[in-house]
Amino acid sequence: MLKRTAVGMALALVITGCSAPVKQQQVNAQYALPLVNAPAVARTSTRSQSATQSFQDFKPHLVSPAVIREALLDEHDRWVGTPYVLGGTTHHGIDCSALMQHIFGEAFALHLPRTTEQQVQEGSRVKESDLKAGDLVFFRPPGPYNHVGVYVGDGYFLHASSSRGVKLSRLDNVYWKRYYWQARRPVAQTQLAQRVMLASEG
């Protein structure tokens, strides 16, 4: 279902911007779910079970990092194919920072500011080698705007591409590797996992 972007295509997919102006180690093998060709049922079961638990009974040390990954894959299913529109905020068209705002609000009940310039100030900076699902990844491609996506795991990030709309891309793709800027962790992973349950109970 999810296809790796060919190197040749990557050079042609130029992201010009997002909003108005101004390898973490792999997820623990026992929890990791395959990103490519992952059956929809397998990807949604973990989150469905989490939603049935009481938020008050939540125990951070018992939560798998896969909960965050599942929530992000659910958001991918919800937004995939939505066209890129600079300044857009809906399923009719959306830009990269607005997509992050929606994803974090819907999946984690966490408010992010509207623009990439504001989002890059959130949380703490993390090394590319320490990326975890839920970290924001930023790029400085050619053009007047920066670009943002969210790391899903296994080298993939979810974003709104100006040429292909909402999709998953590889961080090690020649294009994205070239323009990678930095990553930010808005909140600790245990807290982000806890917020999945909060958002599920709505």
PAZAPA-4460 file (N, C-alpha, C; in steps of 0.05 Angstrom, whole numbers, plus 32768, in hexadecimal, padded with zeros to 4 digits):
% residues 202
    n_x    n_y    n_z   ca_x   ca_y   ca_z    c_x    c_y    c_z   seq   type   mol
   8011   7FE8   8000   8000   8000   8000   8011   8019   8000     1      M     A
   8025   8019   8012   8037   8030   8014   8050   802A   8003     2      L     A
   8056   803B   7FF0   806D   8036   7FDF   8083   804A   7FE5     3      K     A
   809C   803F   7FE4   80B3   8051   7FE7   80B5   8063   7FCF     4      R     A
   80BB   807C   7FD4   80BF   808F   7FBE   80D9   808A   7FB0     5      T     A
   80D9   8086   7F96   80F2   8082   7F87   8103   809A   7F89     6      A     A
   811D   8095   7F88   8130   80AB   7F8A   812C   80C0   7F74     7      V     A
   8127   80B6   7F5C   8123   80C9   7F46   810B   80DA   7F4A     8      G     A
   80F5   80CF   7F54   80DD   80DE   7F59   80E1   80F2   7F70     9      M     A
   80F1   80EA   7F83   80F5   80FB   7F9B   8101   8116   7F92    10      A     A
   8113   8116   7F7F   811F   812F   7F77   810B   8141   7F69    11      L     A
   80F6   8135   7F5F   80E2   8146   7F51   80CC   8150   7F63    12      A     A
   80C9   8144   7F7B   80B4   814C   7F8D   80BE   8163   7F9E    13      L     A
   80BB   817B   7F95   80C6   8192   7FA3   80B0   819E   7FB5    14      V     A
   80B6   819F   7FCF   80A4   81AB   7FE2   80AC   81C9   7FE4    15      I     A
   8099   81DB   7FDD   80A1   81F7   7FDD   809A   8205   7FF8    16      T     A
   808A   81F8   8009   8085   8206   8022   806E   81F9   8030    17      G     A
   8065   8207   8046   8050   81FC   8056   803C   8210   805E    18      C     A
   8043   8220   8072   802F   8232   807D   8036   824E   8077    19      S     A
   8025   8260   8080   802B   827D   807C   8045   8284   808A    20      A     A
   8052   829A   8083   806D   82A1   808B   8075   8299   80A7    21      P     A
   808A   82AB   80A5   8093   82A7   80BE   8080   829D   80CF    22      V     A
   816E   809D   8115   8158   808C   810A   8150   8080   8123    23      K     A
   813D   809B   8136   8139   808B   814E   8140   806E   8147    24      Q     A
   814A   805E   815A   814D   8042   8156   8132   8038   8150    25      Q     A
   8130   8022   8142   8116   8017   813A   8105   8011   8153    26      Q     A
   80EB   8014   8150   80D9   800F   8166   80DE   7FF2   816F    27      V     A
   80DE   7FEE   8189   80E2   7FD4   8195   80D4   7FBF   8184    28      N     A
   80E4   7FAB   817B   80D9   7F97   8168   80C0   7F8A   8172    29      A     A
   80BC   7F87   818B   80A4   7F79   8194   808B   7F8A   8192    30      Q     A
   808F   7FA4   818E   8078   7FB5   818B   8074   7FBF   816F    31      Y     A
   808A   7FBF   815F   8089   7FCC   8145   8075   7FBE   8132    32      A     A
   8067   7FCF   8123   8055   7FC5   810F   8060   7FCC   80F3    33      L     A
   805E   7FBA   80E0   8069   7FC1   80C5   805B   7FD9   80B9    34      P     A
   806B   7FEC   80AF   805F   8004   80A4   8056   7FFE   8087    35      L     A
   8065   7FEE   8078   805E   7FE9   805D   804C   7FD0   805C    36      V     A
   8036   7FD3   804D   8022   7FBE   804A   8016   7FB5   8064    37      N     A
   8014   7FC7   8077   8008   7FC0   8091   7FEA   7FBD   808E    38      A     A
   7FDE   7FA6   8096   7FC1   7FA3   8093   7FB3   7FB7   80A5    39      P     A
   7F9D   7FC2   809A   7F8E   7FD7   80A9   7F85   7FCD   80C4    40      A     A
   7F7C   7FB4   80C5   7F72   7FA9   80DF   7F88   7FA8   80F3    41      V     A
   7FA0   7F9E   80EB   7FB6   7F9C   80FE   7FBF   7FB7   8108    42      A     A
   7FBD   7FCC   80F7   7FC6   7FE6   80FE   7FB2   7FF4   8110    43      R     A
   7F99   7FED   8110   7F86   7FFB   8120   7F7F   7FED   813A    44      T     A
   7F86   7FD3   813C   7F7E   7FC4   8154   7F8A   7FCF   816E    45      S     A
   7FA4   7FD6   816D   7FB1   7FE0   8185   7FA4   7FF8   8190    46      T     A
   7F9E   800B   817E   7F92   8024   8187   7F75   801F   8191    47      R     A
   7F66   800D   8184   7F4B   8008   818C   7F4A   7FFD   81A8    48      S     A
   7F5D   7FEB   81AF   7F5E   7FE0   81C9   7F65   7FF6   81DE    49      Q     A
   7F77   8008   81D6   7F7F   801D   81E8   7F68   802F   81EF    50      S     A
   7F56   8034   81DB   7F40   8046   81DF   7F2C   803B   81F3    51      A     A
   7F2C   8021   81F7   7F19   8015   820A   7F22   8017   8227    52      T     A
   7F3C   801F   822B   7F46   8022   8246   7F3E   803D   8251    53      Q     A
   7F3C   803E   826B   7F37   8057   8278   7F50   8068   8279    54      S     A
   7F4D   8082   8272   7F65   8093   8273   7F70   8095   828F    55      F     A
   7F5F   8093   82A3   7F69   8094   82BF   7F79   807C   82C6    56      Q     A
   7F75   8066   82B8   7F84   804D   82BE   7F9E   804C   82AE    57      D     A
   7FA4   8061   829F   7FBC   8060   828D   7FD6   805E   829E    58      F     A
   7FE8   804C   8295   8001   8048   82A2   8017   804B   828D    59      K     A
   8026   8062   828E   803A   8067   8279   804D   8051   8273    60      P     A
   8056   8042   8287   806A   802D   8282   805F   8015   8274    61      H     A
   8044   8014   8271   8038   7FFD   8264   8031   8003   8247    62      L     A
   8034   801C   823E   802C   8024   8224   8042   8020   8210    63      V     A
   803B   8012   81FA   804F   800D   81E5   8053   8025   81D3    64      S     A
   806B   802A   81C9   806F   8040   81B6   805E   803C   819D    65      P     A
   8055   8024   8198   8045   801E   8180   802A   802E   8181    66      A     A
   8021   8036   8199   8008   8045   819C   800A   805F   818C    67      V     A
   8021   806C   818E   8025   8085   817F   8025   8080   8161    68      I     A
   8034   806C   815A   8036   8064   813D   801B   805E   8132    69      R     A
   800A   804F   8141   7FEF   8048   8138   7FDE   8061   8133    70      E     A
   7FE0   8073   8146   7FD1   808C   8144   7FD9   809B   812B    71      A     A
   7FF3   809C   8125   7FFC   80AB   810E   7FF3   809D   80F4    72      L     A
   7FF4   8082   80F4   7FEA   8074   80DC   7FCC   8078   80D8    73      L     A
   7FBE   807A   80EE   7FA1   8080   80EB   7F9D   809B   80DF    74      D     A
   7FAE   80AE   80E7   7FAC   80C9   80DB   7FB4   80C9   80BE    75      E     A
   7FC7   80B8   80B7   7FCF   80B5   809A   7FB6   80AB   808A    76      H     A
   7FA9   8097   8095   7F91   808D   8087   7F7B   80A3   8084    77      D     A
   7F7A   80B4   8098   7F65   80C9   8098   7F6C   80DF   8084    78      R     A
   7F85   80E5   8080   7F8D   80FC   806F   7F9B   80F5   8055    79      W     A
   7FA3   80DC   8051   7FB2   80D6   8039   7FA4   80DF   801F    80      V     A
   7FB4   80EB   800D   7FA9   80F4   7FF4   7F9D   8110   7FF4    81      G     A
   7F9A   811B   800C   7F8F   8137   800E   7FA3   8149   7FFF    82      T     A
   7F9A   8159   7FED   7FAC   816A   7FDD   7FBA   8180   7FEE    83      P     A
   7FD1   8188   7FE6   7FDF   819E   7FF3   7FD4   81B8   7FE9    84      Y     A
   7FCD   81C9   7FFC   7FC5   81E5   7FF6   7FD2   81F7   800B    85      V     A
   7FE2   8209   8001   7FEF   821C   8014   7FDA   822C   8023    86      L     A
   7FDB   822B   803D   7FC7   8238   804E   7FAF   8228   8053    87      G     A
   7FAC   8210   8046   7F95   81FF   8049   7F95   81F1   8064    88      G     A
   7F7D   81EB   806E   7F7A   81DE   8089   7F66   81C8   8089    89      T     A
   7F5C   81BF   8072   7F46   81AB   8071   7F4D   8194   805E    90      T     A
   7F3B   8181   805C   7F3F   816A   804A   7F3D   8172   802D    91      H     A
   7F33   818A   8028   7F33   8195   800C   7F4F   819E   8004    92      H     A
   7F60   81A4   8017   7F7B   81AD   8012   7F88   81B6   802C    93      G     A
   7FA1   81AE   8030   7FAE   81B4   8049   7FCC   81B8   8044    94      I     A
   7FD9   81C8   8055   7FF6   81CB   8053   8003   81BC   806A    95      D     A
   801D   81BA   806A   802B   81A8   807C   8027   81AF   809A    96      C     A
   8029   81C8   80A1   8027   81CF   80BD   800A   81CC   80C7    97      S     A
   7FF6   81D1   80B6   7FDA   81CD   80BE   7FD5   81AF   80C2    98      A     A
   7FE2   819E   80B1   7FDE   8181   80B4   7FE9   8179   80CF    99      L     A
   8000   8183   80D7   800C   817C   80F1   7FF9   8186   8108   100      M     A
   7FED   819D   8104   7FDB   81A7   8118   7FC3   8195   811B   101      Q     A
   7FB8   818B   8105   7FA1   8179   8106   7FA9   815E   8112   102      H     A
   7FBF   8153   8109   7FC8   8138   8112   7FCC   8138   8130   103      I     A
   7FDB   814C   813A   7FE0   814D   8157   7FC7   8152   8167   104      F     A
   7FB5   8162   815C   7F9C   8167   816A   7F8A   814F   816B   105      G     A
   7F88   8141   8154   7F76   812A   8152   7F81   8111   815F   106      E     A
   7F9B   810C   815B   7FA7   80F3   8165   7FB0   80F4   8181   107      A     A
   7FB9   810C   818A   7FC5   810F   81A4   7FB9   8124   81B6   108      F     A
   7FA3   8131   81AD   7F96   8146   81BD   7FAB   815A   81C6   109      A     A
   7FBD   8161   81B3   7FD3   8174   81B9   7FD2   818B   81A5   110      L     A
   7FD1   81A3   81AE   7FD0   81BA   819D   7FEC   81C2   8193   111      H     A
   7FEF   81C5   8179   8008   81D0   816E   8001   81EB   8161   112      L     A
   8015   81FD   8161   8010   8217   8154   800D   8213   8136   113      P     A
   8004   8227   8128   7FFC   8225   810C   8014   8223   80F8   114      R     A
   8029   8231   80FC   803E   8233   80E7   8056   8222   80ED   115      T     A
   8066   821C   80D8   807F   820D   80DC   8092   821D   80ED   116      T     A
   8092   8237   80EA   80A4   8248   80FA   809E   8246   8118   117      E     A
   8085   8242   811F   807D   823F   813B   8081   8222   8144   118      Q     A
   807B   820F   8133   807D   81F3   813A   809A   81EB   813F   119      Q     A
   80AD   81F7   8132   80C9   81F0   8135   80D3   81FA   8150   120      V     A
   80C3   8209   815F   80CB   8212   817A   80BF   81FF   818F   121      Q     A
   80AF   81EC   8187   80A1   81DB   819B   80B4   81C6   81A6   122      E     A
   80B0   81BF   81C0   80BE   81A9   81CC   80DD   81AC   81CC   123      G     A
   80EA   8195   81C9   8107   8195   81C9   8112   8189   81AF   124      S     A
   812A   8192   81A8   8137   8188   818F   8142   816C   8194   125      R     A
   8140   815B   8180   814A   8140   8182   815B   8139   8169   126      V     A
   816F   8128   816D   8180   8120   8157   8170   810E   8144   127      K     A
   8178   810F   812B   816B   80FE   8117   816E   80E1   811E   128      E     A
   8184   80D9   8129   8189   80BD   8131   8177   80B5   8149   129      S     A
   816B   80C8   8157   815B   80C2   816E   813D   80C6   8169   130      D     A
   8135   80C8   8150   8119   80CD   814A   8107   80B7   8155   131      L     A
   80F0   80C0   815F   80DB   80AE   8168   80C0   80B6   815B   132      K     A
   80AE   80A3   8158   8094   80A9   814D   8087   80C0   815C   133      A     A
   807D   80D4   814D   8072   80EB   815A   8083   8104   815A   134      G     A
   809D   8101   8152   80AF   8118   8150   80A9   8127   8137   135      D     A
   80AA   8141   8139   80A7   8152   8121   80C2   8154   8112   136      L     A
   80C1   8151   80F8   80DA   8153   80E8   80D7   816B   80D5   137      V     A
   80EC   817B   80D4   80EB   8194   80C4   8100   8194   80AE   138      F     A
   80F9   81A2   8098   810A   81A3   8080   810C   81BF   8077   139      F     A
   8122   81C5   8068   8125   81DF   805C   812A   81DB   803E   140      R     A
   8114   81D6   802F   8116   81D2   8012   8119   81ED   8004   141      P     A
   811E   81ED   7FEA   811F   8206   7FDB   8104   8214   7FDC   142      P     A
   8105   822E   7FDC   80EC   823D   7FDE   80EA   824D   7FF8   143      G     A
   80D5   825C   7FFB   80D2   826E   8012   80C9   8261   802C   144      P     A
   80C0   8248   802B   80B5   823C   8043   80C4   8223   804C   145      Y     A
   80C3   821F   8066   80CE   8206   8071   80B7   81F1   8070   146      N     A
   80BF   81D8   8076   80AC   81C2   8073   80AC   81B1   808D   147      H     A
   8096   81A6   8095   8094   8195   80AD   8084   817C   80A8   148      V     A
   808C   8167   80B6   807D   814E   80B5   8080   8141   80D1   149      G     A
   8074   8129   80D4   8076   811B   80EE   8081   80FF   80E9   150      V     A
   8095   80F8   80F9   80A2   80DE   80F6   8090   80C8   80FF   151      Y     A
   808D   80B3   80EF   807B   809C   80F5   808B   8084   80FF   152      V     A
   80A3   8081   80F6   80B4   806A   80FD   80BE   805C   80E4   153      G     A
   80D2   804B   80E8   80DE   803C   80D2   80E8   804E   80BB   154      D     A
   80EF   8067   80C2   80FA   8078   80AD   80E5   8088   809E   155      G     A
   80CB   8086   80A5   80B6   8093   8097   80AC   80AC   80A6   156      Y     A
   80A3   80C0   8097   8095   80D6   80A4   807C   80DD   8094   157      F     A
   8069   80E8   80A2   804F   80F0   8096   804F   810E   8092   158      L     A
   8046   8117   807A   8047   8133   8075   8034   813A   805D   159      H     A
   8032   8154   8058   8022   815D   8041   8036   8167   802C   160      A     A
   8039   8157   8017   804C   815D   8001   803E   8170   7FEE   161      S     A
   804C   8185   7FE5   8040   8198   7FD3   8038   818C   7FB8   162      S     A
   8045   8177   7FB0   803F   816B   7F96   802E   8152   7F98   163      S     A
   802E   8144   7FAF   801F   812B   7FB1   800A   812C   7FC7   164      R     A
   8008   8141   7FD6   7FF4   8142   7FEC   7FFE   8132   8004   165      G     A
   7FEC   812B   8016   7FF3   811D   802E   7FFC   8101   8028   166      V     A
   8014   80FA   8032   801F   80E0   802C   8035   80DA   8040   167      K     A
   803F   80C1   803F   8056   80B9   804E   806F   80BA   803C   168      L     A
   8085   80C3   8046   809E   80C4   8037   80B5   80BA   8049   169      S     A
   80CB   80B3   803C   80E3   80A9   804A   80F6   80BF   8051   170      R     A
   8100   80C0   8069   8113   80D4   8071   812D   80D0   8061   171      L     A
   8134   80B8   805A   814D   80B3   804C   814A   80B6   802D   172      D     A
   8133   80C0   8024   812F   80C7   8008   8143   80DD   8002   173      N     A
   814F   80DC   7FEA   8164   80EF   7FE3   815C   810C   7FE7   174      V     A
   8143   8112   7FDF   813A   812E   7FE1   8137   8136   7FFE   175      Y     A
   8129   8126   800E   8124   812E   802A   813E   812D   803B   176      W     A
   814F   811B   8034   8169   8119   8042   8179   8133   803D   177      K     A
   8178   813D   8025   8187   8155   801E   817D   816D   802D   178      R     A
   8163   8170   8031   8158   8188   803D   814F   8185   805A   179      Y     A
   8156   816E   8066   814F   816A   8082   815C   8181   8093   180      Y     A
   814D   818B   80A6   8156   81A1   80B7   8159   8199   80D4   181      W     A
   8143   8191   80E1   8144   8189   80FD   812B   817A   8104   182      Q     A
   812B   816F   811D   8113   8162   8128   810D   816D   8144   183      A     A
   80F4   816D   814B   80EB   8176   8165   80D8   8162   8171   184      R     A
   80DA   815E   818B   80C8   814D   819A   80B6   815F   81AB   185      R     A
   809D   8162   81A2   808B   8175   81B0   8086   816D   81CE   186      P     A
   8083   8153   81D3   8080   8149   81EE   808E   812E   81F0   187      V     A
   8093   8125   8209   80A0   810A   820D   808E   80F5   8201   188      A     A
   809A   80DF   81F8   808B   80C9   81EB   8076   80BD   81FD   189      Q     A
   807D   80B9   8217   8069   80AE   8229   8051   80C0   822B   190      T     A
   8055   80DA   822C   803F   80ED   822D   802E   80EC   8213   191      Q     A
   803C   80EA   81FD   802E   80E9   81E3   801D   80D0   81E1   192      L     A
   8028   80B9   81EB   8018   80A0   81EC   7FFF   80A4   81FD   193      A     A
   8002   80B1   8214   7FEC   80B6   8226   7FD7   80C7   8218   194      Q     A
   7FE0   80DA   8208   7FCD   80EB   81FA   7FBD   80DD   81E4   195      R     A
   7FC7   80C7   81DA   7FB8   80B7   81C7   7F9E   80AE   81D3   196      V     A
   7FA0   80A5   81EC   7F88   809C   81FA   7F75   80B3   8200   197      M     A
   7F81   80CA   8208   7F71   80E1   820D   7F61   80EA   81F4   198      L     A
   7F6F   80EA   81DD   7F62   80F2   81C4   7F4D   80DD   81BC   199      A     A
   7F52   80C4   81C1   7F3F   80AE   81BA   7F25   80B1   81C9   200      S     A
   7F28   80B9   81E2   7F10   80BC   81F3   7F02   80D6   81EE   201      E     A
   7F10   80E8   81DF   7F05   8101   81D5   7EF8   8114   81E7   202      G     A
***
